[in-house]
Amino acid sequence: MKVKQLKTLIINIINEKPRFFDGVCAKDIKNLLLENYEISVSERTIIKVMMEIIDEGQNKFGGSGYVCGDDSTLTWADEHSNANSKMRGLHKYWWFNI
């Protein structure tokens, strides 16, 4: 699946099921996509797409984030709940709704 297609799919999921990606890491998203949509993509691709969605979105608080179908904002933090962390790596990214 191409990045653009995955991005469109994830945005559609977020709008239809706003809490689908609440409290998950890239590995969890990979498993959710495989189990629910029979889509297999790499964790690196998931991180890229999720960060694009977050960066392009504008949340109700003025920062980066994507406003979901239930008016919550999907954003990210590192594994220690530090928003905008400089730490990087596959296991460092977590997404949640606020």
PyMOL CGO cylinders between C-alpha atoms (Angstrom):
from pymol import cmd
from pymol.cgo import CYLINDER

trace = [
    CYLINDER, 0.00, 0.00, 0.00, 1.30, 3.42, -0.93, 0.3, 1, 1, 1, 1, 1, 1,
    CYLINDER, 1.30, 3.42, -0.93, 1.85, 6.10, 1.69, 0.3, 1, 1, 1, 1, 1, 1,
    CYLINDER, 1.85, 6.10, 1.69, -0.86, 8.37, 0.24, 0.3, 1, 1, 1, 1, 1, 1,
    CYLINDER, -0.86, 8.37, 0.24, -3.41, 5.53, 0.27, 0.3, 1, 1, 1, 1, 1, 1,
    CYLINDER, -3.41, 5.53, 0.27, -2.52, 4.62, 3.85, 0.3, 1, 1, 1, 1, 1, 1,
    CYLINDER, -2.52, 4.62, 3.85, -2.81, 8.24, 4.91, 0.3, 1, 1, 1, 1, 1, 1,
    CYLINDER, -2.81, 8.24, 4.91, -6.28, 8.51, 3.36, 0.3, 1, 1, 1, 1, 1, 1,
    CYLINDER, -6.28, 8.51, 3.36, -7.36, 5.25, 5.02, 0.3, 1, 1, 1, 1, 1, 1,
    CYLINDER, -7.36, 5.25, 5.02, -6.10, 6.32, 8.46, 0.3, 1, 1, 1, 1, 1, 1,
    CYLINDER, -6.10, 6.32, 8.46, -7.83, 9.71, 8.18, 0.3, 1, 1, 1, 1, 1, 1,
    CYLINDER, -7.83, 9.71, 8.18, -11.07, 7.92, 7.26, 0.3, 1, 1, 1, 1, 1, 1,
    CYLINDER, -11.07, 7.92, 7.26, -10.67, 5.59, 10.25, 0.3, 1, 1, 1, 1, 1, 1,
    CYLINDER, -10.67, 5.59, 10.25, -10.00, 8.53, 12.58, 0.3, 1, 1, 1, 1, 1, 1,
    CYLINDER, -10.00, 8.53, 12.58, -13.14, 10.29, 11.37, 0.3, 1, 1, 1, 1, 1, 1,
    CYLINDER, -13.14, 10.29, 11.37, -15.33, 7.17, 11.62, 0.3, 1, 1, 1, 1, 1, 1,
    CYLINDER, -15.33, 7.17, 11.62, -13.79, 5.65, 14.78, 0.3, 1, 1, 1, 1, 1, 1,
    CYLINDER, -13.79, 5.65, 14.78, -12.12, 8.56, 16.60, 0.3, 1, 1, 1, 1, 1, 1,
    CYLINDER, -12.12, 8.56, 16.60, -10.65, 6.47, 19.44, 0.3, 1, 1, 1, 1, 1, 1,
    CYLINDER, -10.65, 6.47, 19.44, -9.32, 3.67, 17.22, 0.3, 1, 1, 1, 1, 1, 1,
    CYLINDER, -9.32, 3.67, 17.22, -5.72, 4.89, 17.61, 0.3, 1, 1, 1, 1, 1, 1,
    CYLINDER, -5.72, 4.89, 17.61, -5.98, 6.06, 21.24, 0.3, 1, 1, 1, 1, 1, 1,
    CYLINDER, -5.98, 6.06, 21.24, -3.06, 4.94, 23.42, 0.3, 1, 1, 1, 1, 1, 1,
    CYLINDER, -3.06, 4.94, 23.42, -1.21, 2.93, 20.78, 0.3, 1, 1, 1, 1, 1, 1,
    CYLINDER, -1.21, 2.93, 20.78, 2.33, 2.67, 19.47, 0.3, 1, 1, 1, 1, 1, 1,
    CYLINDER, 2.33, 2.67, 19.47, 3.41, 1.90, 15.88, 0.3, 1, 1, 1, 1, 1, 1,
    CYLINDER, 3.41, 1.90, 15.88, 3.45, -1.86, 16.58, 0.3, 1, 1, 1, 1, 1, 1,
    CYLINDER, 3.45, -1.86, 16.58, -0.12, -1.68, 17.91, 0.3, 1, 1, 1, 1, 1, 1,
    CYLINDER, -0.12, -1.68, 17.91, -1.27, 0.26, 14.83, 0.3, 1, 1, 1, 1, 1, 1,
    CYLINDER, -1.27, 0.26, 14.83, 0.38, -2.31, 12.58, 0.3, 1, 1, 1, 1, 1, 1,
    CYLINDER, 0.38, -2.31, 12.58, -1.55, -5.08, 14.35, 0.3, 1, 1, 1, 1, 1, 1,
    CYLINDER, -1.55, -5.08, 14.35, -4.83, -3.12, 14.32, 0.3, 1, 1, 1, 1, 1, 1,
    CYLINDER, -4.83, -3.12, 14.32, -4.57, -2.51, 10.57, 0.3, 1, 1, 1, 1, 1, 1,
    CYLINDER, -4.57, -2.51, 10.57, -3.76, -6.15, 9.91, 0.3, 1, 1, 1, 1, 1, 1,
    CYLINDER, -3.76, -6.15, 9.91, -6.52, -7.54, 12.15, 0.3, 1, 1, 1, 1, 1, 1,
    CYLINDER, -6.52, -7.54, 12.15, -9.28, -5.11, 11.13, 0.3, 1, 1, 1, 1, 1, 1,
    CYLINDER, -9.28, -5.11, 11.13, -8.43, -4.16, 7.55, 0.3, 1, 1, 1, 1, 1, 1,
    CYLINDER, -8.43, -4.16, 7.55, -6.07, -6.94, 6.38, 0.3, 1, 1, 1, 1, 1, 1,
    CYLINDER, -6.07, -6.94, 6.38, -3.41, -4.36, 5.56, 0.3, 1, 1, 1, 1, 1, 1,
    CYLINDER, -3.41, -4.36, 5.56, 0.25, -5.04, 6.26, 0.3, 1, 1, 1, 1, 1, 1,
    CYLINDER, 0.25, -5.04, 6.26, 2.63, -2.08, 6.38, 0.3, 1, 1, 1, 1, 1, 1,
    CYLINDER, 2.63, -2.08, 6.38, 5.94, -1.43, 8.10, 0.3, 1, 1, 1, 1, 1, 1,
    CYLINDER, 5.94, -1.43, 8.10, 6.17, 0.38, 11.42, 0.3, 1, 1, 1, 1, 1, 1,
    CYLINDER, 6.17, 0.38, 11.42, 8.38, 3.02, 9.78, 0.3, 1, 1, 1, 1, 1, 1,
    CYLINDER, 8.38, 3.02, 9.78, 5.66, 3.73, 7.20, 0.3, 1, 1, 1, 1, 1, 1,
    CYLINDER, 5.66, 3.73, 7.20, 3.06, 3.96, 9.97, 0.3, 1, 1, 1, 1, 1, 1,
    CYLINDER, 3.06, 3.96, 9.97, 5.21, 6.47, 11.88, 0.3, 1, 1, 1, 1, 1, 1,
    CYLINDER, 5.21, 6.47, 11.88, 5.72, 8.55, 8.74, 0.3, 1, 1, 1, 1, 1, 1,
    CYLINDER, 5.72, 8.55, 8.74, 2.01, 8.65, 7.92, 0.3, 1, 1, 1, 1, 1, 1,
    CYLINDER, 2.01, 8.65, 7.92, 0.83, 9.27, 11.49, 0.3, 1, 1, 1, 1, 1, 1,
    CYLINDER, 0.83, 9.27, 11.49, 3.32, 12.11, 11.97, 0.3, 1, 1, 1, 1, 1, 1,
    CYLINDER, 3.32, 12.11, 11.97, 2.24, 13.69, 8.65, 0.3, 1, 1, 1, 1, 1, 1,
    CYLINDER, 2.24, 13.69, 8.65, -1.38, 13.56, 9.77, 0.3, 1, 1, 1, 1, 1, 1,
    CYLINDER, -1.38, 13.56, 9.77, -0.52, 15.10, 13.16, 0.3, 1, 1, 1, 1, 1, 1,
    CYLINDER, -0.52, 15.10, 13.16, 1.74, 17.78, 11.65, 0.3, 1, 1, 1, 1, 1, 1,
    CYLINDER, 1.74, 17.78, 11.65, -0.77, 18.79, 8.97, 0.3, 1, 1, 1, 1, 1, 1,
    CYLINDER, -0.77, 18.79, 8.97, -3.66, 18.93, 11.40, 0.3, 1, 1, 1, 1, 1, 1,
    CYLINDER, -3.66, 18.93, 11.40, -4.60, 21.86, 13.59, 0.3, 1, 1, 1, 1, 1, 1,
    CYLINDER, -4.60, 21.86, 13.59, -6.06, 21.04, 16.96, 0.3, 1, 1, 1, 1, 1, 1,
    CYLINDER, -6.06, 21.04, 16.96, -8.48, 23.12, 18.95, 0.3, 1, 1, 1, 1, 1, 1,
    CYLINDER, -8.48, 23.12, 18.95, -5.70, 24.19, 21.32, 0.3, 1, 1, 1, 1, 1, 1,
    CYLINDER, -5.70, 24.19, 21.32, -3.62, 25.73, 18.54, 0.3, 1, 1, 1, 1, 1, 1,
    CYLINDER, -3.62, 25.73, 18.54, -0.85, 23.10, 18.40, 0.3, 1, 1, 1, 1, 1, 1,
    CYLINDER, -0.85, 23.10, 18.40, -0.28, 20.20, 16.06, 0.3, 1, 1, 1, 1, 1, 1,
    CYLINDER, -0.28, 20.20, 16.06, -2.77, 17.38, 16.15, 0.3, 1, 1, 1, 1, 1, 1,
    CYLINDER, -2.77, 17.38, 16.15, -5.67, 16.02, 14.15, 0.3, 1, 1, 1, 1, 1, 1,
    CYLINDER, -5.67, 16.02, 14.15, -9.24, 16.78, 15.20, 0.3, 1, 1, 1, 1, 1, 1,
    CYLINDER, -9.24, 16.78, 15.20, -11.18, 13.51, 15.09, 0.3, 1, 1, 1, 1, 1, 1,
    CYLINDER, -11.18, 13.51, 15.09, -14.84, 12.76, 14.40, 0.3, 1, 1, 1, 1, 1, 1,
    CYLINDER, -14.84, 12.76, 14.40, -15.78, 13.10, 18.09, 0.3, 1, 1, 1, 1, 1, 1,
    CYLINDER, -15.78, 13.10, 18.09, -14.01, 16.48, 18.42, 0.3, 1, 1, 1, 1, 1, 1,
    CYLINDER, -14.01, 16.48, 18.42, -11.09, 14.95, 20.35, 0.3, 1, 1, 1, 1, 1, 1,
    CYLINDER, -11.09, 14.95, 20.35, -7.58, 15.65, 19.11, 0.3, 1, 1, 1, 1, 1, 1,
    CYLINDER, -7.58, 15.65, 19.11, -5.21, 12.87, 18.07, 0.3, 1, 1, 1, 1, 1, 1,
    CYLINDER, -5.21, 12.87, 18.07, -1.68, 13.80, 19.05, 0.3, 1, 1, 1, 1, 1, 1,
    CYLINDER, -1.68, 13.80, 19.05, 1.54, 12.02, 19.98, 0.3, 1, 1, 1, 1, 1, 1,
    CYLINDER, 1.54, 12.02, 19.98, 4.12, 11.77, 22.73, 0.3, 1, 1, 1, 1, 1, 1,
    CYLINDER, 4.12, 11.77, 22.73, 7.13, 9.61, 23.50, 0.3, 1, 1, 1, 1, 1, 1,
    CYLINDER, 7.13, 9.61, 23.50, 6.93, 6.54, 25.70, 0.3, 1, 1, 1, 1, 1, 1,
    CYLINDER, 6.93, 6.54, 25.70, 7.22, 8.76, 28.80, 0.3, 1, 1, 1, 1, 1, 1,
    CYLINDER, 7.22, 8.76, 28.80, 4.27, 10.99, 27.75, 0.3, 1, 1, 1, 1, 1, 1,
    CYLINDER, 4.27, 10.99, 27.75, 6.55, 13.87, 26.76, 0.3, 1, 1, 1, 1, 1, 1,
    CYLINDER, 6.55, 13.87, 26.76, 4.88, 15.76, 23.91, 0.3, 1, 1, 1, 1, 1, 1,
    CYLINDER, 4.88, 15.76, 23.91, 7.25, 16.95, 21.15, 0.3, 1, 1, 1, 1, 1, 1,
    CYLINDER, 7.25, 16.95, 21.15, 10.04, 14.77, 22.50, 0.3, 1, 1, 1, 1, 1, 1,
    CYLINDER, 10.04, 14.77, 22.50, 13.35, 14.77, 20.68, 0.3, 1, 1, 1, 1, 1, 1,
    CYLINDER, 13.35, 14.77, 20.68, 13.76, 11.05, 21.33, 0.3, 1, 1, 1, 1, 1, 1,
    CYLINDER, 13.76, 11.05, 21.33, 13.36, 8.94, 18.21, 0.3, 1, 1, 1, 1, 1, 1,
    CYLINDER, 13.36, 8.94, 18.21, 13.04, 5.27, 17.39, 0.3, 1, 1, 1, 1, 1, 1,
    CYLINDER, 13.04, 5.27, 17.39, 10.27, 2.83, 16.56, 0.3, 1, 1, 1, 1, 1, 1,
    CYLINDER, 10.27, 2.83, 16.56, 9.32, 2.24, 20.19, 0.3, 1, 1, 1, 1, 1, 1,
    CYLINDER, 9.32, 2.24, 20.19, 9.33, 5.94, 21.10, 0.3, 1, 1, 1, 1, 1, 1,
    CYLINDER, 9.33, 5.94, 21.10, 6.13, 7.03, 19.33, 0.3, 1, 1, 1, 1, 1, 1,
    CYLINDER, 6.13, 7.03, 19.33, 2.71, 6.77, 20.99, 0.3, 1, 1, 1, 1, 1, 1,
    CYLINDER, 2.71, 6.77, 20.99, -0.55, 8.33, 19.77, 0.3, 1, 1, 1, 1, 1, 1,
    CYLINDER, -0.55, 8.33, 19.77, -3.47, 9.27, 21.94, 0.3, 1, 1, 1, 1, 1, 1,
    CYLINDER, -3.47, 9.27, 21.94, -6.66, 11.36, 21.97, 0.3, 1, 1, 1, 1, 1, 1,
    CYLINDER, -6.66, 11.36, 21.97, -7.11, 14.38, 24.19, 0.3, 1, 1, 1, 1, 1, 1,
]
cmd.load_cgo(trace, "trace")
